[in-house]
Amino acid sequence: MQAMPASVRFVRVHFKGLLALSPPSTSHTLYSTSSSMVAQTSSRWATMMATSTVRRLGVEARGVLVVRQLSASASCSTLSYTSLCATEPEQERVSNGWNKRNFLGSGQQFTCREDFASPFFYIQQQQRRSMSTTGAAKKGLVAVEEARRFMVDCLVQANTPLAHAKQQADLLVEADYRGHFSHGMNRLEMYINDLHKNACNGKAVPSVLNETPATAWIDGNNGLGAVVGNYCMDLAIRKAKEVGVGWVCAKRSNHYGIAGWYTLRAMNAGCIGMSMTNTSPLASPTRSKEAALGTNPISVGAPGKDGDGFVLDMATTAVAVGKIEMQRRKNEPIPVGWAQGPDGHPTTDASVAFETACLMPLGGTELTSGYKGYGLGAMVEVFCGVLAGANYATKIRKWTHAGADSEADLGQCFVAINPACFAPGFEGRLSDLTSILRNMPMTDPNHPVLVAGDPELHHMAMVDKEGGLAYHVNQIKTCTELSERLGVKPIEVI
Ligand SMILES: NC(=O)c1ccc[n+]([C@@H]2O[C@H](COP(=O)([O-])OP(=O)(O)OC[C@H]3O[C@@H](n4cnc5c(N)ncnc54)[C@H](O)[C@@H]3O)[C@@H](O)[C@H]2O)c1
């Protein structure tokens, strides 16, 4: 073995302490491993930070400091590993999410006691702040599989074939699992109402309108968003494998949930994925006090080495409307810059914001470059509504909890790119990029730098640790009402 600088030995000792607690079945040899093996045995962001620091130690004194900080935090936060039940089938506890499958690939689960000094504590705080949709104080814990069961039962009861109900439920559960509660169970009632009003057809299957080796134009036939989206992304992936890139656009689709679901699908197949959708008007163009564009999310996902990756999944408004909805459900205010009141000025009242339905674009006002978010939202329309020949901007009907009275005809865009057609070693470089970013000097040692997708990873680990999805009590109430209305077995709270 090569002689190591003292600082590297310092890191070895630190991690040896952690790995000593891992189950004997694991065969990780920390010091000679690549960052990936370490990543598989610990919370990804923490180990990535440390292992890439190992690589850079001796070059940058700053790296040593980062590891020392991490070590200090670790020592006061009782880091430990718990082995998951060896007989438990992975499928039962692991969602379809790309990150999660890789994250838990080692069969271990990371647990930690929350400690004020710990960076993990910070992440949890960050979750609460940035996602603002987590369970908060009042919550009902529901097992992931029970949430899925409940969703499938409700959708089937609303005249949706089982296979379609499962696709839709998988998507909604994944949203909750990743911490985007606004786009999980919270959306179920709206889908059910749409199905009952025939604004959406649960039985519809997409059809191809035009196709070339690299492109396809799809008619979603007013089917469920997940059914149309899965079909389109799978087609894009197939084309990417054949000719390097697949670009698929759909018209006549419906609300497709978290945009990241589809990019994760592409990443699962070793591709770079991109996905966008237009949505009902909810955001005002800069200088307007009326909504013309939707929250029009964009997701780009790229696979790194051994479970690392970049999963950007974001609304082009300051937040997704669901977050305002969740604040309203919780009777809590919203921060300045999320939404406008009826006078066109920012409001902090979640109910006023929800009723006005006029979100601010990413960036906020013109002074804070909100026009860039407005530009991104309009760009989504170019690739979705305009390119697919679907509805766009103010032509899209409004959508409320009561459901819609007419077809949405949303436009959506799904892209898969095969990195093997470009410079060799994409995944390694991607992981190097994320390591560089995660290792950047912190403004606060308790607030580590993250890359897109890290907060969701941490949320998934937290759900596993807690043993279920922490729904707000009002969400459970809505589920109970839904079960009574549809005559399905009520959701079981742990
Ligand atoms: N289907 C629809 O109509 C629709 C519309 C809008 C939004 N959505 C979905 O709603 C969800 C929430 O959207 P959002 O914009 O509110 O998400 P968000 O603001 O919580 O996160 C946006 C992105 O930033 C990343 N991120 C968060 N904190 C970070 C940090 N400190 N450092 C680095 N990266 C960080 C996240 O990983 C994520 O990729 C998304 O899944 C989106 O697709 C869907």
The ligand as an ORCA input file, in Angstrom:
! r2SCAN-3c Opt
* xyz 0 1
  N     -46.404     18.314    -12.329
  C     -46.477     19.569    -12.037
  O     -47.349     20.256    -12.511
  C     -45.461     20.204    -11.130
  C     -45.381     21.593    -11.073
  C     -44.434     22.153    -10.236
  C     -43.599     21.364     -9.470
  N     -43.719     20.007     -9.547
  C     -42.864     19.155     -8.713
  O     -42.850     19.631     -7.390
  C     -41.651     19.221     -6.755
  C     -41.130     20.339     -5.918
  O     -40.603     21.386     -6.744
  P     -39.805     22.588     -6.064
  O     -39.317     23.500     -7.103
  O     -40.643     23.172     -4.992
  O     -38.588     21.777     -5.399
  P     -37.490     22.252     -4.309
  O     -37.400     23.720     -4.273
  O     -37.768     21.543     -3.039
  O     -36.140     21.638     -4.905
  C     -35.702     21.991     -6.192
  C     -34.379     21.314     -6.491
  O     -33.355     21.901     -5.700
  C     -32.596     20.890     -5.030
  N     -32.152     21.457     -3.762
  C     -32.884     21.790     -2.682
  N     -32.101     22.325     -1.727
  C     -30.846     22.321     -2.209
  C     -29.587     22.776     -1.715
  N     -29.459     23.324     -0.521
  N     -28.510     22.624     -2.497
  C     -28.588     22.078     -3.723
  N     -29.754     21.644     -4.265
  C     -30.867     21.777     -3.512
  C     -33.519     19.729     -4.882
  O     -32.789     18.517     -4.781
  C     -34.334     19.819     -6.175
  O     -33.666     19.170     -7.217
  C     -40.730     18.755     -7.883
  O     -40.665     17.360     -7.842
  C     -41.417     19.203     -9.150
  O     -41.242     18.371    -10.276
  C     -44.610     19.412    -10.366
*
